[in-house]
Amino acid sequence: MITIVDYGVGNLGSIRNMLKKVNGDAEIASDESKIMDATKLILPGVGAFDTCARKLRESGLLPVLNKKALEEKIPLLGICVGCQLLMEKSEEGSEPGLGWVRGETVRFDPQRLNDKLKIPHMGWSEVEINQSSGLFADMFAEPRFYFVHSYYPQPADSSDVLVYANYGYRFAAGIARGNVMGVQFHPEKSHKFGMKLLNNFMENF
């Protein structure tokens, strides 16, 4: 069972609907006992980092999430701001992240973008795989995903970068450290590529 963590933010229904398209057994849960029973977790997030971090803390779910991710080491996938929350902190605000991956979430540097590239980065971008992962097993050629973001994760250790993308310059579009994974893009909006990634999360972990 894939459990989508409901802490008051994120495209929960869209993620569950995309999982259903690949015959995924998924539930949305805000109850600690249901999350405790989860065998895989998806941590969504949209909007501002501080808002998501605050809502997650206020949900009371941090202890059970830490237990599942750090002690039981079940597969966990963060999506969009859910990916950013895996880091220690963010340039966007002052709230602490989960700190499951060392590093911080940073803003696109406008001085490194040409005049045609605006922030936020919105639209489709190809990704370049940096580390072997079951998330991208048998992925379609030239994988591309849908992005809507102004910030992205920047791990302290480059080996924690799962995939890179390019928007004026190369940036980390996904991270992975052991059982903890995150993608800055929206697989639930990325058609066949997103369906394949979510199916891989379901089947390969």
MDTraj code that builds the backbone (N, CA, C; nanometers):
import mdtraj as md
import numpy as np

residues = "MET ILE THR ILE VAL ASP TYR GLY VAL GLY ASN LEU GLY SER ILE ARG ASN MET LEU LYS LYS VAL ASN GLY ASP ALA GLU ILE ALA SER ASP GLU SER LYS ILE MET ASP ALA THR LYS LEU ILE LEU PRO GLY VAL GLY ALA PHE ASP THR CYS ALA ARG LYS LEU ARG GLU SER GLY LEU LEU PRO VAL LEU ASN LYS LYS ALA LEU GLU GLU LYS ILE PRO LEU LEU GLY ILE CYS VAL GLY CYS GLN LEU LEU MET GLU LYS SER GLU GLU GLY SER GLU PRO GLY LEU GLY TRP VAL ARG GLY GLU THR VAL ARG PHE ASP PRO GLN ARG LEU ASN ASP LYS LEU LYS ILE PRO HIS MET GLY TRP SER GLU VAL GLU ILE ASN GLN SER SER GLY LEU PHE ALA ASP MET PHE ALA GLU PRO ARG PHE TYR PHE VAL HIS SER TYR TYR PRO GLN PRO ALA ASP SER SER ASP VAL LEU VAL TYR ALA ASN TYR GLY TYR ARG PHE ALA ALA GLY ILE ALA ARG GLY ASN VAL MET GLY VAL GLN PHE HIS PRO GLU LYS SER HIS LYS PHE GLY MET LYS LEU LEU ASN ASN PHE MET GLU ASN PHE".split()
xyz = np.array([
    [0.0836, -0.1196, 0.0000],
    [0.0000, 0.0000, 0.0000],
    [0.0874, 0.1251, 0.0000],
    [0.0629, 0.2145, -0.0966],
    [0.1293, 0.3441, -0.0989],
    [0.0399, 0.4433, -0.0253],
    [0.0952, 0.5082, 0.0737],
    [0.0205, 0.6056, 0.1521],
    [0.0691, 0.7456, 0.1186],
    [-0.0233, 0.8305, 0.0742],
    [0.0063, 0.9700, 0.0422],
    [-0.0225, 1.0519, 0.1672],
    [0.0792, 1.1201, 0.2167],
    [0.0671, 1.1912, 0.3436],
    [-0.0139, 1.3198, 0.3246],
    [-0.1234, 1.3302, 0.3995],
    [-0.2093, 1.4478, 0.3947],
    [-0.1803, 1.5334, 0.5180],
    [-0.1066, 1.6440, 0.4961],
    [-0.0837, 1.7373, 0.6061],
    [-0.1382, 1.8759, 0.5701],
    [-0.2312, 1.8760, 0.4743],
    [-0.3024, 1.9985, 0.4405],
    [-0.2564, 2.0692, 0.3154],
    [-0.1548, 2.0135, 0.2442],
    [-0.1081, 2.0749, 0.1205],
    [-0.0774, 1.9667, 0.0177],
    [-0.0751, 2.0071, -0.1092],
    [-0.0319, 1.9135, -0.2130],
    [-0.1452, 1.8665, -0.3023],
    [-0.1059, 1.8174, -0.4195],
    [-0.2030, 1.7664, -0.5172],
    [-0.2352, 1.6203, -0.4865],
    [-0.3001, 1.5974, -0.3739],
    [-0.3200, 1.4610, -0.3256],
    [-0.4035, 1.3781, -0.4221],
    [-0.5166, 1.4337, -0.4644],
    [-0.6048, 1.3597, -0.5537],
    [-0.5400, 1.3306, -0.6879],
    [-0.4640, 1.4266, -0.7403],
    [-0.3974, 1.4071, -0.8699],
    [-0.2940, 1.2954, -0.8624],
    [-0.2204, 1.2902, -0.7516],
    [-0.1207, 1.1848, -0.7348],
    [-0.1890, 1.0488, -0.7246],
    [-0.2941, 1.0421, -0.6456],
    [-0.3656, 0.9145, -0.6316],
    [-0.4265, 0.8712, -0.7646],
    [-0.4821, 0.9650, -0.8405],
    [-0.5416, 0.9299, -0.9694],
    [-0.4374, 0.8768, -1.0669],
    [-0.3176, 0.9359, -1.0670],
    [-0.2119, 0.8871, -1.1553],
    [-0.1673, 0.7467, -1.1129],
    [-0.1622, 0.7221, -0.9834],
    [-0.1279, 0.5869, -0.9357],
    [-0.2346, 0.4855, -0.9771],
    [-0.3594, 0.5277, -0.9741],
    [-0.4677, 0.4376, -1.0159],
    [-0.4529, 0.3981, -1.1624],
    [-0.4002, 0.4906, -1.2442],
    [-0.3825, 0.4608, -1.3861],
    [-0.2815, 0.3501, -1.4096],
    [-0.1911, 0.3297, -1.3131],
    [-0.0934, 0.2209, -1.3248],
    [-0.1280, 0.1092, -1.2263],
    [-0.2584, 0.1037, -1.1907],
    [-0.3111, -0.0002, -1.1012],
    [-0.2448, 0.0012, -0.9647],
    [-0.2092, 0.1224, -0.9193],
    [-0.1477, 0.1356, -0.7880],
    [-0.2513, 0.1398, -0.6776],
    [-0.2215, 0.0703, -0.5694],
    [-0.3070, 0.0685, -0.4515],
    [-0.2597, 0.1807, -0.3597],
    [-0.3342, 0.2909, -0.3569],
    [-0.2895, 0.4080, -0.2818],
    [-0.4026, 0.4643, -0.1975],
    [-0.3652, 0.5199, -0.0829],
    [-0.4624, 0.5879, 0.0021],
    [-0.4039, 0.7208, 0.0495],
    [-0.4915, 0.8154, 0.0763],
    [-0.4534, 0.9433, 0.1333],
    [-0.4807, 0.9365, 0.2824],
    [-0.3812, 0.9698, 0.3639],
    [-0.3978, 0.9535, 0.5080],
    [-0.3364, 1.0694, 0.5847],
    [-0.4095, 1.1144, 0.6861],
    [-0.3581, 1.2146, 0.7799],
    [-0.3520, 1.1565, 0.9206],
    [-0.3923, 1.0313, 0.9337],
    [-0.3973, 0.9640, 1.0629],
    [-0.2649, 0.8927, 1.0916],
    [-0.2108, 0.9142, 1.2089],
    [-0.0806, 0.8568, 1.2454],
    [-0.0802, 0.7050, 1.2351],
    [-0.1903, 0.6405, 1.2746],
    [-0.1935, 0.4939, 1.2741],
    [-0.1887, 0.4391, 1.1322],
    [-0.2527, 0.5080, 1.0375],
    [-0.2487, 0.4627, 0.8984],
    [-0.1100, 0.4809, 0.8387],
    [-0.0466, 0.5914, 0.8742],
    [0.0892, 0.6142, 0.8244],
    [0.1856, 0.5135, 0.8862],
    [0.1609, 0.4757, 1.0107],
    [0.2443, 0.3750, 1.0756],
    [0.2365, 0.2408, 1.0029],
    [0.1228, 0.2125, 0.9409],
    [0.1035, 0.0857, 0.8691],
    [0.1524, 0.0908, 0.7255],
    [0.1943, 0.2068, 0.6788],
    [0.2325, 0.2227, 0.5383],
    [0.3581, 0.1420, 0.5055],
    [0.3616, 0.0899, 0.3840],
    [0.4817, 0.0211, 0.3357],
    [0.5606, 0.1083, 0.2383],
    [0.4958, 0.2121, 0.1840],
    [0.5609, 0.3131, 0.1012],
    [0.4898, 0.4454, 0.1279],
    [0.5649, 0.5551, 0.1242],
    [0.5064, 0.6861, 0.1511],
    [0.5372, 0.7836, 0.0388],
    [0.4399, 0.8679, 0.0080],
    [0.4618, 0.9820, -0.0812],
    [0.4343, 1.1082, -0.0010],
    [0.5312, 1.1994, -0.0024],
    [0.5184, 1.3268, 0.0680],
    [0.5010, 1.4372, -0.0360],
    [0.3796, 1.4887, -0.0525],
    [0.3562, 1.5942, -0.1519],
    [0.3894, 1.7314, -0.0941],
    [0.3673, 1.8339, -0.1736],
    [0.3863, 1.9703, -0.1277],
    [0.3765, 2.0677, -0.2426],
    [0.3035, 2.1764, -0.2219],
    [0.2957, 2.2850, -0.3193],
    [0.2965, 2.4166, -0.2436],
    [0.3432, 2.5231, -0.3098],
    [0.3437, 2.6537, -0.2467],
    [0.4772, 2.6864, -0.1835],
    [0.4733, 2.7597, -0.0744],
    [0.5946, 2.8083, -0.0095],
    [0.6514, 2.7036, 0.0860],
    [0.7832, 2.6984, 0.0933],
    [0.8526, 2.6026, 0.1800],
    [0.8093, 2.6187, 0.3252],
    [0.8121, 2.7419, 0.3767],
    [0.7795, 2.7627, 0.5175],
    [0.6371, 2.7195, 0.5504],
    [0.5438, 2.7474, 0.4603],
    [0.4048, 2.7069, 0.4837],
    [0.3945, 2.5559, 0.4948],
    [0.4594, 2.4849, 0.4019],
    [0.4548, 2.3389, 0.4042],
    [0.5257, 2.2834, 0.5284],
    [0.6430, 2.3383, 0.5602],
    [0.7172, 2.2909, 0.6765],
    [0.6378, 2.3134, 0.8047],
    [0.5724, 2.4276, 0.8146],
    [0.4940, 2.4592, 0.9340],
    [0.3723, 2.3673, 0.9456],
    [0.3032, 2.3471, 0.8346],
    [0.1858, 2.2598, 0.8373],
    [0.2254, 2.1156, 0.8710],
    [0.3401, 2.0728, 0.8196],
    [0.3848, 1.9371, 0.8496],
    [0.4159, 1.9237, 0.9985],
    [0.4820, 2.0239, 1.0544],
    [0.5128, 2.0193, 1.1973],
    [0.3846, 2.0230, 1.2806],
    [0.2917, 2.1111, 1.2437],
    [0.1670, 2.1251, 1.3192],
    [0.0767, 2.0033, 1.3062],
    [0.0981, 1.9234, 1.2010],
    [0.0161, 1.8028, 1.1822],
    [0.0436, 1.6977, 1.2887],
    [0.1579, 1.7074, 1.3547],
    [0.1953, 1.6073, 1.4543],
    [0.2492, 1.4792, 1.3953],
    [0.2753, 1.4800, 1.2651],
    [0.3171, 1.3571, 1.1974],
    [0.4696, 1.3402, 1.1890],
    [0.5454, 1.4398, 1.2339],
    [0.6912, 1.4300, 1.2206],
    [0.7498, 1.3069, 1.2907],
    [0.7067, 1.2747, 1.4136],
    [0.7652, 1.1567, 1.4784],
    [0.7425, 1.0276, 1.4003],
    [0.6207, 1.0078, 1.3489],
    [0.5938, 0.8832, 1.2767],
    [0.6660, 0.8826, 1.1424],
    [0.6784, 0.9979, 1.0773],
    [0.7507, 1.0040, 0.9503],
    [0.8996, 0.9769, 0.9718],
    [0.9559, 1.0324, 1.0771],
    [1.0962, 1.0043, 1.1086],
    [1.1177, 0.8566, 1.1365],
    [1.0241, 0.7968, 1.2074],
    [1.0354, 0.6542, 1.2382],
    [1.0307, 0.5692, 1.1119],
    [0.9342, 0.6011, 1.0245],
    [0.9184, 0.5210, 0.9024],
    [1.0381, 0.5391, 0.8094],
    [1.0847, 0.6630, 0.7949],
    [1.1920, 0.6908, 0.6982],
    [1.3294, 0.6541, 0.7518],
    [1.3563, 0.6870, 0.8773],
    [1.4915, 0.6733, 0.9307],
    [1.5160, 0.5422, 1.0044],
    [1.4133, 0.4895, 1.0695],
    [1.4302, 0.3650, 1.1449],
    [1.3871, 0.2436, 1.0625],
    [1.2644, 0.2462, 1.0130],
    [1.2154, 0.1328, 0.9332],
    [1.2687, 0.1371, 0.7910],
    [1.3091, 0.2567, 0.7473],
    [1.3688, 0.2760, 0.6144],
    [1.2784, 0.2252, 0.5019],
    [1.1492, 0.2605, 0.5120],
    [1.0589, 0.2266, 0.4022],
    [1.0805, 0.3267, 0.2889],
    [1.0475, 0.2909, 0.1658],
    [1.0636, 0.3840, 0.0533],
    [0.9749, 0.5065, 0.0704],
    [1.0340, 0.6238, 0.0513],
    [0.9600, 0.7492, 0.0627],
    [0.9963, 0.8381, -0.0552],
    [0.8927, 0.8924, -0.1191],
    [0.9114, 0.9797, -0.2351],
    [0.8516, 1.1157, -0.2073],
    [0.9354, 1.2199, -0.2071],
    [0.8869, 1.3563, -0.1950],
    [0.8638, 1.4155, -0.3333],
    [0.7565, 1.4922, -0.3484],
    [0.7218, 1.5518, -0.4770],
    [0.7126, 1.7033, -0.4622],
    [0.7799, 1.7759, -0.5506],
    [0.7813, 1.9218, -0.5547],
    [0.8315, 1.9772, -0.4211],
    [0.7506, 2.0537, -0.3474],
    [0.7975, 2.1043, -0.2184],
    [0.8215, 1.9894, -0.1217],
    [0.7527, 1.8774, -0.1416],
    [0.7806, 1.7584, -0.0612],
    [0.9232, 1.7100, -0.0798],
    [0.9796, 1.7310, -0.1976],
    [1.1201, 1.7015, -0.2235],
    [1.2086, 1.8029, -0.1515],
    [1.1734, 1.9311, -0.1610],
    [1.2516, 2.0354, -0.0956],
    [1.2564, 2.0157, 0.0560],
    [1.1472, 1.9656, 0.1143],
    [1.1406, 1.9454, 0.2589],
    [1.2388, 1.8399, 0.3081],
    [1.2875, 1.7550, 0.2192],
    [1.3826, 1.6520, 0.2595],
    [1.5172, 1.7124, 0.2986],
    [1.5427, 1.8353, 0.2556],
    [1.6683, 1.9026, 0.2837],
    [1.6685, 1.9607, 0.4254],
    [1.7827, 2.0182, 0.4645],
    [1.7951, 2.0736, 0.5996],
    [1.7255, 2.2077, 0.6155],
    [1.7236, 2.2873, 0.5093],
    [1.6646, 2.4207, 0.5173],
    [1.6410, 2.4710, 0.3760],
    [1.5838, 2.5935, 0.3676],
    [1.5568, 2.6543, 0.2365],
    [1.5887, 2.8028, 0.2396],
    [1.6376, 2.8526, 0.1273],
    [1.6573, 2.9966, 0.1124],
    [1.5244, 3.0709, 0.1114],
    [1.4149, 2.9997, 0.0913],
    [1.2843, 3.0645, 0.0795],
    [1.2324, 3.1136, 0.2145],
    [1.2787, 3.0544, 0.3234],
    [1.2234, 3.0925, 0.4525],
    [1.3148, 3.0545, 0.5671],
    [1.2569, 3.0469, 0.6851],
    [1.3356, 3.0226, 0.8062],
    [1.3023, 2.8906, 0.8748],
    [1.1972, 2.8227, 0.8307],
    [1.1596, 2.6958, 0.8927],
    [1.2629, 2.5881, 0.8592],
    [1.2917, 2.4979, 0.9525],
    [1.3824, 2.3878, 0.9217],
    [1.3148, 2.2832, 0.8339],
    [1.3948, 2.2170, 0.7514],
    [1.3448, 2.1037, 0.6750],
    [1.3570, 1.9761, 0.7564],
    [1.3300, 1.8643, 0.6940],
    [1.3403, 1.7363, 0.7629],
    [1.4855, 1.6958, 0.7870],
    [1.5742, 1.7395, 0.6996],
    [1.7152, 1.7090, 0.7178],
    [1.7530, 1.5652, 0.6896],
    [1.6715, 1.4960, 0.6116],
    [1.7029, 1.3562, 0.5792],
    [1.8112, 1.3473, 0.4715],
    [1.8277, 1.4544, 0.3965],
    [1.9369, 1.4659, 0.2990],
    [2.0115, 1.5956, 0.3313],
    [2.1414, 1.5888, 0.3466],
    [2.2187, 1.7083, 0.3806],
    [2.2194, 1.8062, 0.2623],
    [2.2057, 1.9340, 0.2951],
    [2.2036, 2.0376, 0.1937],
    [2.0856, 2.1301, 0.2148],
    [2.0616, 2.2163, 0.1177],
    [1.9533, 2.3128, 0.1315],
    [1.8796, 2.3308, -0.0010],
    [1.7641, 2.3905, 0.0096],
    [1.6858, 2.4263, -0.1082],
    [1.7213, 2.5693, -0.1450],
    [1.7531, 2.5918, -0.2715],
    [1.8007, 2.7231, -0.3159],
    [1.7129, 2.7771, -0.4290],
    [1.7188, 2.9085, -0.4472],
    [1.6416, 2.9752, -0.5517],
    [1.7236, 2.9827, -0.6805],
    [1.6551, 2.9770, -0.7929],
    [1.7240, 3.0014, -0.9196],
    [1.7931, 3.1373, -0.9133],
    [1.9157, 3.1419, -0.9627],
    [1.9939, 3.2650, -0.9634],
    [1.9618, 3.3423, -1.0913],
    [1.8902, 3.4555, -1.0826],
    [1.8518, 3.5284, -1.2045],
    [1.9718, 3.5777, -1.2838],
    [2.0848, 3.5974, -1.2182],
    [2.2034, 3.6455, -1.2891],
    [2.2626, 3.5386, -1.3810],
    [2.2228, 3.4129, -1.3582],
    [2.2725, 3.3046, -1.4431],
    [2.1717, 3.2681, -1.5526],
    [2.0586, 3.3361, -1.5554],
    [1.9555, 3.3113, -1.6566],
    [1.9584, 3.4217, -1.7613],
    [1.9333, 3.3853, -1.8867],
    [1.9259, 3.4901, -1.9882],
    [1.7907, 3.5613, -1.9804],
    [1.7765, 3.6674, -2.0573],
    [1.6573, 3.7518, -2.0472],
    [1.5286, 3.6785, -2.0826],
    [1.5389, 3.5710, -2.1587],
    [1.4191, 3.4975, -2.2009],
    [1.3696, 3.4003, -2.0944],
    [1.4538, 3.3698, -1.9979],
    [1.4177, 3.2724, -1.8949],
    [1.3708, 3.3444, -1.7690],
    [1.2481, 3.3209, -1.7328],
    [1.1892, 3.3870, -1.6170],
    [1.1771, 3.2888, -1.5004],
    [1.1658, 3.3432, -1.3825],
    [1.1384, 3.2653, -1.2626],
    [0.9937, 3.2930, -1.2239],
    [0.9127, 3.1884, -1.2042],
    [0.9486, 3.0467, -1.1902],
    [0.9739, 2.9759, -1.3245],
    [1.0420, 2.8644, -1.3136],
    [1.0587, 2.7712, -1.4244],
    [0.9284, 2.6944, -1.4384],
    [0.8632, 2.7116, -1.5512],
    [0.7364, 2.6431, -1.5764],
    [0.7419, 2.5743, -1.7115],
    [0.7086, 2.4455, -1.7134],
    [0.7028, 2.3727, -1.8389],
    [0.7814, 2.2431, -1.8342],
    [0.8018, 2.1868, -1.9524],
    [0.8653, 2.0562, -1.9648],
    [1.0168, 2.0700, -1.9796],
    [1.0893, 1.9847, -1.9098],
    [1.2344, 1.9792, -1.9236],
    [1.2804, 1.8339, -1.9204],
    [1.3802, 1.8042, -2.0034],
    [1.4410, 1.6715, -1.9982],
    [1.5278, 1.6595, -1.8737],
    [1.5427, 1.5359, -1.8275],
    [1.6292, 1.5121, -1.7121],
    [1.7433, 1.4194, -1.7518],
    [1.8534, 1.4373, -1.6819],
    [1.9741, 1.3576, -1.7023],
    [1.9974, 1.2754, -1.5760],
    [1.9989, 1.1448, -1.5892],
    [2.0110, 1.0568, -1.4728],
    [2.1545, 1.0597, -1.4204],
    [2.1677, 1.0827, -1.2900],
    [2.2992, 1.0945, -1.2272],
    [2.3379, 0.9717, -1.1466],
    [2.2385, 0.9017, -1.0906],
    [2.2671, 0.7806, -1.0151],
    [2.1652, 0.6731, -1.0492],
    [2.2097, 0.5496, -1.0463],
    [2.1213, 0.4378, -1.0780],
    [2.0106, 0.4282, -0.9740],
    [1.8886, 0.4137, -1.0207],
    [1.7743, 0.4049, -0.9298],
    [1.6615, 0.3287, -0.9951],
    [1.5916, 0.2516, -0.9147],
    [1.4734, 0.1818, -0.9632],
    [1.3646, 0.2755, -1.0091],
    [1.3695, 0.4024, -0.9664],
    [1.2692, 0.4991, -1.0114],
    [1.2739, 0.5195, -1.1619],
    [1.3931, 0.5032, -1.2205],
    [1.4092, 0.5287, -1.3634],
    [1.4384, 0.4008, -1.4422],
    [1.4117, 0.2869, -1.3828],
    [1.4340, 0.1604, -1.4525],
    [1.3454, 0.1525, -1.5770],
    [1.4053, 0.1172, -1.6892],
    [1.3320, 0.1015, -1.8156],
    [1.2514, 0.2256, -1.8524],
    [1.3022, 0.3401, -1.8152],
    [1.2325, 0.4660, -1.8461],
    [1.2374, 0.4918, -1.9973],
    [1.1354, 0.5608, -2.0464],
    [1.1311, 0.5982, -2.1875],
    [1.2548, 0.6814, -2.2226],
    [1.2932, 0.6733, -2.3487],
    [1.4071, 0.7522, -2.3959],
    [1.3774, 0.9011, -2.3828],
    [1.4820, 0.9784, -2.3594],
    [1.4725, 1.1234, -2.3452],
    [1.3624, 1.1620, -2.2457],
    [1.3740, 1.1140, -2.1215],
    [1.2681, 1.1409, -2.0236],
    [1.2539, 1.2895, -1.9932],
    [1.1312, 1.3358, -1.9917],
    [1.1040, 1.4763, -1.9611],
    [0.9819, 1.4848, -1.8698],
    [0.9844, 1.5863, -1.7877],
    [0.8820, 1.5997, -1.6847],
    [0.8365, 1.7450, -1.6742],
    [0.7214, 1.7626, -1.6102],
    [0.6619, 1.8955, -1.5990],
    [0.7034, 1.9620, -1.4677],
    [0.7560, 2.0839, -1.4791],
    [0.8065, 2.1594, -1.3639],
    [0.7255, 2.2874, -1.3434],
    [0.7074, 2.3241, -1.2167],
    [0.6580, 2.4574, -1.1794],
    [0.7281, 2.4914, -1.0479],
    [0.8358, 2.5719, -1.0547],
    [0.9109, 2.5987, -0.9316],
    [1.0073, 2.7147, -0.9498],
    [1.0398, 2.7761, -0.8358],
    [1.1408, 2.8811, -0.8302],
    [1.2633, 2.8359, -0.7508],
    [1.2483, 2.7272, -0.6770],
    [1.3539, 2.6735, -0.5913],
    [1.3790, 2.5274, -0.6267],
    [1.4947, 2.4771, -0.5876],
    [1.5279, 2.3379, -0.6137],
    [1.6244, 2.2877, -0.5066],
    [1.6302, 2.1562, -0.4837],
    [1.7195, 2.1027, -0.3814],
    [1.8651, 2.1071, -0.4283],
    [1.9536, 2.1343, -0.3356],
    [2.0961, 2.1355, -0.3659],
    [2.1692, 2.0550, -0.2575],
    [2.1862, 1.9249, -0.2800],
    [2.2511, 1.8416, -0.1782],
    [2.3959, 1.8826, -0.1541],
    [2.4406, 1.8643, -0.0307],
    [2.5802, 1.8912, 0.0028],
    [2.6721, 1.7931, -0.0678],
    [2.6244, 1.6717, -0.0890],
    [2.7005, 1.5667, -0.1561],
    [2.6399, 1.5447, -0.2948],
    [2.7157, 1.5701, -0.3994],
    [2.6614, 1.5589, -0.5353],
    [2.6180, 1.4168, -0.5697],
    [2.6678, 1.3175, -0.4950],
    [2.6244, 1.1799, -0.5212],
    [2.4799, 1.1574, -0.4784],
    [2.4224, 1.2507, -0.4009],
    [2.2815, 1.2415, -0.3624],
    [2.1879, 1.2964, -0.4696],
    [2.2438, 1.3541, -0.5760],
    [2.1603, 1.4016, -0.6871],
    [2.1149, 1.2812, -0.7687],
    [1.9857, 1.2661, -0.7827],
    [1.9292, 1.1556, -0.8611],
    [1.9278, 1.1898, -1.0097],
    [1.8743, 1.3071, -1.0414],
    [1.8704, 1.3541, -1.1807],
    [1.8981, 1.5044, -1.1847],
    [1.9528, 1.5472, -1.2969],
    [1.9717, 1.6892, -1.3247],
    [1.8752, 1.7318, -1.4344],
    [1.8422, 1.8601, -1.4363],
    [1.7731, 1.9217, -1.5491],
    [1.8453, 2.0524, -1.5788],
    [1.8046, 2.1183, -1.6854],
    [1.8711, 2.2423, -1.7245],
    [1.7688, 2.3525, -1.7456],
    [1.7913, 2.4644, -1.6770],
    [1.7108, 2.5844, -1.7008],
    [1.8062, 2.7035, -1.6896],
    [1.8700, 2.7337, -1.7994],
    [1.9742, 2.8352, -1.7976],
    [2.1066, 2.7794, -1.7493],
    [2.0973, 2.6908, -1.6534],
    [2.2127, 2.6173, -1.6029],
    [2.1643, 2.4866, -1.5410],
    [2.2560, 2.3975, -1.5186],
    [2.2236, 2.2639, -1.4669],
    [2.1851, 2.2732, -1.3193],
    [2.0763, 2.2071, -1.2833],
    [2.0332, 2.2065, -1.1438],
    [1.9818, 2.0675, -1.1060],
    [1.9806, 2.0395, -0.9776],
    [1.9318, 1.9101, -0.9285],
    [1.7795, 1.9072, -0.9371],
    [1.7278, 1.8135, -1.0155],
    [1.5831, 1.8003, -1.0323],
    [1.5276, 1.6821, -0.9544],
    [1.6144, 1.6088, -0.8889],
    [1.5717, 1.4955, -0.8072],
    [1.6867, 1.4528, -0.7193],
    [1.6540, 1.3983, -0.6031],
    [1.7558, 1.3559, -0.5076],
    [1.7219, 1.2163, -0.4567],
    [1.8228, 1.1455, -0.4101],
    [1.8003, 1.0129, -0.3527],
    [1.9152, 0.9788, -0.2597],
    [1.8787, 0.9343, -0.1418],
    [1.9767, 0.8852, -0.0451],
    [1.9150, 0.7649, 0.0253],
    [1.9576, 0.6461, -0.0155],
    [1.8994, 0.5249, 0.0402],
    [1.7531, 0.5129, 0.0051],
    [1.6702, 0.4968, 0.1057],
    [1.5257, 0.4795, 0.0849],
    [1.4516, 0.6111, 0.0642],
    [1.5205, 0.7221, 0.0844],
    [1.4575, 0.8544, 0.0732],
    [1.4855, 0.9127, -0.0650],
    [1.3788, 0.9447, -0.1369],
    [1.3889, 0.9972, -0.2730],
    [1.3006, 1.1205, -0.2865],
    [1.3352, 1.2070, -0.3797],
    [1.2516, 1.3234, -0.4049],
    [1.2695, 1.3721, -0.5470],
    [1.1623, 1.4240, -0.6049],
    [1.1683, 1.4820, -0.7395],
    [1.1073, 1.6211, -0.7353],
    [1.1750, 1.7170, -0.7983],
    [1.1270, 1.8549, -0.8000],
    [1.0103, 1.8722, -0.8971],
    [1.0038, 1.7885, -0.9980],
    [0.8965, 1.7980, -1.0980],
    [0.7698, 1.7300, -1.0476],
    [0.6654, 1.7381, -1.1292],
    [0.5356, 1.6797, -1.0950],
    [0.5104, 1.5545, -1.1792],
    [0.5367, 1.4358, -1.1281],
    [0.5075, 1.3152, -1.2065],
    [0.3591, 1.3004, -1.2377],
    [0.2744, 1.3520, -1.1483],
    [0.1302, 1.3393, -1.1701],
    [0.0814, 1.4261, -1.2852],
    [0.1679, 1.5153, -1.3373],
    [0.1332, 1.6007, -1.4509],
    [0.2211, 1.5705, -1.5729],
    [0.2957, 1.4605, -1.5661],
    [0.3992, 1.4351, -1.6673],
    [0.3679, 1.3178, -1.7593],
    [0.2380, 1.2889, -1.7780],
    [0.1926, 1.1907, -1.8762],
    [0.2662, 1.0569, -1.8633],
    [0.3111, 1.0010, -1.9739],
    [0.3660, 0.8653, -1.9704],
    [0.4932, 0.8568, -1.8866],
    [0.5697, 0.9652, -1.8817],
    [0.6941, 0.9643, -1.8043],
    [0.6623, 0.9586, -1.6544],
    [0.5660, 1.0380, -1.6145],
    [0.5258, 1.0360, -1.4746],
    [0.4602, 0.9058, -1.4348],
    [0.3796, 0.8502, -1.5245],
    [0.3161, 0.7208, -1.4969],
    [0.4215, 0.6126, -1.4783],
    [0.5235, 0.6161, -1.5633],
    [0.6300, 0.5159, -1.5530],
    [0.7064, 0.5312, -1.4227],
    [0.7364, 0.6546, -1.3838],
    [0.8103, 0.6767, -1.2603],
    [0.7298, 0.6286, -1.1395],
    [0.6018, 0.6623, -1.1335],
    [0.5202, 0.6190, -1.0205],
    [0.5009, 0.4673, -1.0207],
    [0.4905, 0.4078, -1.1390],
    [0.4813, 0.2624, -1.1465],
    [0.6124, 0.1990, -1.0962],
    [0.7252, 0.2594, -1.1311],
    [0.8523, 0.2098, -1.0816],
    [0.8617, 0.2211, -0.9300],
    [0.8116, 0.3300, -0.8753],
    [0.8128, 0.3454, -0.7295],
    [0.7305, 0.2349, -0.6644],
    [0.6189, 0.2028, -0.7281],
    [0.5315, 0.0983, -0.6763],
    [0.5936, -0.0408, -0.6884],
    [0.6595, -0.0676, -0.8018],
    [0.7051, -0.2027, -0.8320],
    [0.8469, -0.2333, -0.7852],
    [0.9330, -0.1329, -0.7779],
    [1.0770, -0.1598, -0.7593],
    [1.1289, -0.1339, -0.6196],
    [1.0403, -0.0941, -0.5291],
    [1.0862, -0.0651, -0.3934],
    [0.9993, -0.1379, -0.2912],
])
top = md.Topology()
chain = top.add_chain()
for i, resn in enumerate(residues, 1):
    res = top.add_residue(resn, chain, resSeq=i)
    for name in ("N", "CA", "C"):
        top.add_atom(name, md.element.get_by_symbol(name[0]), res)
traj = md.Trajectory(xyz[None], top)
